[in-house]
Amino acid sequence: MGAQGIGLDSMEEYCLTNINERFSVITLPHSSIAADEGLLYVYGYLPKVFGLMAEDFSTVSLGNTGILQTQGPPLSLNGRGVVMAFIDTGIRFAQEEFLNAAGNTRILALWDQNLTTGEPPEGYRYGTLFTREDINQALRAENPYEALPSYDEIGHGTEIASVAAGSVVNGGRDFKGAAPEAEIVVVKLRQVKKNLRDFYLLPEGVPAYAENDIMLGVKFAESFAVTFQRPIVICLGIGSNLGNHTTGSALARYLNDMANIRNRGIVICGGNEGNARHHFNAPVPTERTSSGDVYTDVEIRVGDGEKGFLMELWGDGPDVLSVSLRTPGGESIPRFRLGTGQSQTFTFIYERARVTIDSALVEPGSGGELIAFRFADPTPGVWTVRVYAAESGGSGRFHMWLPITQFLSSETYFLNASPYITLTDPGIAENPITVSAYNDSNNSFYVNSGRGFLANGLIKPDLAAPGVEVPTALGRRTGTSLSAALTAGGVAQFFQWAVVQRNYPLVQNQAVKGYFIRGASRDSELVYPNREWGYGRLDVQGVFDVLAGF
């Protein structure tokens, strides 16, 4: 985004950090954003927020993914010479799973975005960088986490890093990751600031991360491919329901660009929103009622204690949509349409809820129509959004999304929801590898896993991988972030063969994805590509079988 585009020329205090030729991060005082600019004006420039894609409850065999077979002779692929990067909640660096046989760390660098006691990486303005030497020195201390005060309190980053790149512990009897000899880069993301938490009405204490911090973390990690002249695999276990589920966020577009650079692998989880009832879609209404209106009713059940949420309605051209709203107590907001850049907040006589509605006939990033709803202190019960189509409407569909599960109470959902088009951003990015989850103990699809395809029909997910009760360094865990971690380890194995061993030294992510699709395991009774399974189940041995002509 350009400084001129958001009026920075008249501001004295702001910082500009370039990510690449398309994206920059602009930091400015919160007070400099006018309160009356409108919901979508602010929303268009604020970073989106992302949550974690593993669940609190928690067997996967590496053999069921073909990873174990390729770790052994004759291929002996263990990720040696490959860098794996995890932009997440940090890492518990002192655990055996991240040490080599000599007891030294396998972590090349750890950027903790939260700490201000040390020096940030060169070219960055915040956080503290710890090098491999810093970590090894801390490992020799009596209490490593006092000597180097970066600790993964949540555990999510430690879990996915161990699944993807955990060391061989006790000969593999206690633990073994998919790429146990890869080197590791870690970014511990800082939590979103209070102004973003308040804007998106996020529950207190729920982990949430800002898009700009994630993008800078990806940029930092990717730089090691240049510094060490090695292939790099970036694994992301985060997700968001914001956006039109077509073009994706700035983060998704940035990852799309990076996936086109040789020797970069990008693997992203598909999210855990498939059974959350947070997506609604329907044809744009075309049949006219006796009163002359053309509309569809969308019912949202709001649970007790819901603090609030941001909900989006997206429509495709040439359809022109407008809305009305009815509260659980029966008060109504009549049908209306706002001009682009306008925003209106509604209050009610008998309910303390406040609803801010804004619309953009053409949302700049996608070209689609966006109507955004910000519900603050919503009354429990059933809210009804009536969606109208103009007389000149087309014959497309419209979609609505609620936030991801962690950002809502469990009892807030659409009454007539669809389980499809529920992959989370940035897993909707076209070029990276997007992974859904299944239970490898019985080959059943994991019910909560996000499902495709995208709103524009693009084929996603690409693959499915085990994601139920996966063994990690911290116990068994479930979720698509574990599926992405396994797949990322498999990609590291492929990079070792292709780049390190010089069998295909200029390989790009798109080619890797193509090989993994061709090597995937498929069932004869299913049609592929599939909304749940993509092109099939991850099978790294199958990839090399295809290469060998078997």
Disulfide bonds with the S-S distance in Angstrom:
none
